[in-house]
């Protein structure tokens, strides 16, 4: 084996090591279909967080607060406080309500410190239960995955500097392409784990979205439908509040 080929093989091994460490960081154990620590089933805000992230969790909290008359739609697709939060101990609902010192669009509301802390605490609980990949480990894995192609490219450049004994095309393809495919696959992994996706699928199967809102009279069930289905459930059960308050994704200029 020539020097150039040896450099490329070493770089390919280093890139694969980065990919494997990233895969270990992204692997999450646990995640029974039962719920979060303590055996309690995940609440609507937790289910929304698994499905659609921070914005979805805040949206469900707003639905619960609106059902108690604690928030209302403001001007220009904003939401405003409409009195106290009511009799609730839900940390996300309380954090969202405290954030409404002024009328805010849902996207800005989701980024307010009180709301962020409450959702982050819920995310930590779901991470410990095996339903979400911990953010710190995800960031570390992404750094490693970003480094892997650079490591391969560096090895190839060094090998090409000694073109007389550089790696052949077959070796480059055999060592480099699978590593790049593995990087792409791992970058596509969602924050929610397989256990979370199974839980959401089971709940959607048990609770299909009804055709008419009059079929559901339980406010807690409305929150569950919004958590599981997002915009279609908002448009069905709370069309005016969702439209005027900017909760609907296709109405607002922001994402989840």
N, C-alpha and C positions, 0 to 999 in steps of 0.2 A: 504494500500500500504506500503510495507516494505521500509526500508531506501535505500537498493540497487536499487530497482525498481525506487524509487523516483529520485535517482541520474541519472539513465539512461534517464528517461522521461525528466528531466531538460536539460540534454545534447542534447537530440533529439530536444527539442524546440529551444535550442540555435543554433543548426545546421540549422534548418529550417529558423530561423531568418537570419542567414548568407546567405542562399540561396536566400531568398526573397529580401534582400537588394542588392545582386549581380544582381538579375533579374531587379530591378528598375534601377540600374546603367547602365545596358546594353540596356535598353529600350530607343529608340530614336523616338522623334516625328518629324513630318514634312516629307520632302522628296517628293515634288510634282514631276511629270514627266517632269516638265519644265526645271529645271536647278539649278544653283547656285545662291547666293544672287544677286539681281538686275534683275532677270528674264532672264539672258542670258543662253542659253543652254550650257551644259558642253562641253568643248573642247576635242580634242583627248587625250591629256595628262591626263585630269581628268577622262575620261572614262577608259583609261588604268589603272589608279590608282585604280578605283573601281573594275576592273576585276582581275588584277594581282599584285597590290601592287607597291611599290617604283620602282623596277626594270622595270616593264612594262611601267611606266610613263617615265622613263629615256630613254627606248628604242624608244618610240614614238618621244620624243624630238630629239633623234639622227637621226631618219628617216627624220624629218622635216629639220634638219640642213644639212643632206646629200643631200637632194633635192635641196638645195641652194648652194651646193658645199662647205659648211663651215666645214664639217668633212669628213674623209675618213677612210678606213680600214688601220690599221697599221700592224705590224708584230706580228705573234703568237697570233692571235685572239684578237687584241687590236683595239682601235679607237683612231685616232689622229686629232687634229685641222688642218684645211686646209685653213687658212685665217680667216677673221673676221666672226662674226655670221650672217652678212647680216642685212637686214632691218626687224627686228622683235622686238616686245616689250614683247614677251611671257616670263614670269619670269623663267619657267622651262628650256626652251631652252637656255636662257642667262646663268642661273646657271650651266647647263651642259657644255656649251661651255667654261665658265670661268674655269671649273674644268680640262680642257684638256691642262694644261701647258705641260704635258708629255703624251705620248700614254698610255692608260689604258684599261684593260679589262672592259666590261660593269659592272660586279659586283663591282669592285673597284670604278668605276666611280660613281655608285649609292650611294656610301658611302662617297664621298668627301663632305666637309662642304658646299661649294657653292650649289652643287646639292641637298644635304639633306635639306638645308634651304628652297630652292625653292619648293621642293616637300612637305615639312612639311607645308608650307604656303597654298599650294593647298589643302592639306589634311584638314587643319583647315576650309577652305571655304566649303569643301564638308561635313564636320562634322556639321557646322552651318546650312547647307541646309538639314540635315537629311539623307544624303546618306552614311555617315560613322559614326561608333561609336567612340566617342572621345577617344584617346589613354589613357589619364589619368584615365578615368572612366573604361576602359577595364582592366587596370592594377589593379585598386582597386577591381574590381569584381573578377578577377582571384585570388587575395590574399584571398578574402572571400571564394571563392569556394574551394581553397586549404585547408582552415582552417576547413571547414565543416566536412570532413571525420575524421580529427584529433579530432574534438570535439566529434563526435560520439564514436570514439575509446576510448577516455579518459573516457567518461561516462560509457562505457561498462567495462573498467578495474576497475574503482572505484566500480561499482555495483558488479562485480565478487569478489571483496575483501570480501564482505559479502555474500558468496555463498548461505547461507541458505535462503536469501530473494531476490536473484538476479532476474533480469528480465527473463521472459520465452522466449523461442524461437519465439513464435508467436509475442510477443511484439517487440522483436528485429527486426524481419523481417518486421513487419508492420510499424515501425517508421524509421528504418534505410535504407531499400532498396529503398523506393520512394525518400528519400533525396539524396541518391547516384546516382540514375537515373537522378534526376533533375540537379545535379552537372555535370554529363556527358553531358547532353543535352545542358546546358548553355556554357560549355567549347567548344562545337563544333560550336557555333555561329560564323560565319565569321565576319570580320570587316565591310564589306559592309552590309547595311540594306536591308530589303525587298524592299523598294522603289528603291534602286540602282539596285537590281537584276531584278526588273520589267523593269526599264529603259533600261538596257542592253539587256534584252530579246526582248523588243519592237524594239530596233535599229537593232538587228540581224535579226529580222523578216522583217524589211523594207530594210535592206542592206545585203542580203545573199552574201557570199563570191563567187565572179565570178569564172568561170572555167578557164578563160584565162586572163592574165594581160592586153592584148591589149584592153579588154573591158572597161578599166578605164584609162582615160587620165588626170584626175584632181588629182593633187598632194595632195590636202586636203582630197580627198576621200581615197587615199592610206593610209594616216595617220589614218583615221577613221577605215578602215579595219584592220590595224595593232592593233589599240586600242581594237577593238572588238574581234579579233580572234588570235592575237599573232603570234606564230611561223608559222602556215599555211599561213598567209598573208605575213609574211616576206619572206618565201621561194617562194611565188608566185610572188611578186612584186619586191623584192630586193634580189635575191638569192646570188649574188656574195658578195655584201656588208655585208649581214647578215652572210654569212658563214665565210668570211675572218675577219670580225670585231668581231666575237664571240657573235653575237646577238641571235643566235638560241639556245634555252635552251638545246636541246639534243646534241648540239655541244660543248657547254661550260661546265665547271665543276661545275658551280654554278646554283642556282635556281633563283627564282624571287626576 
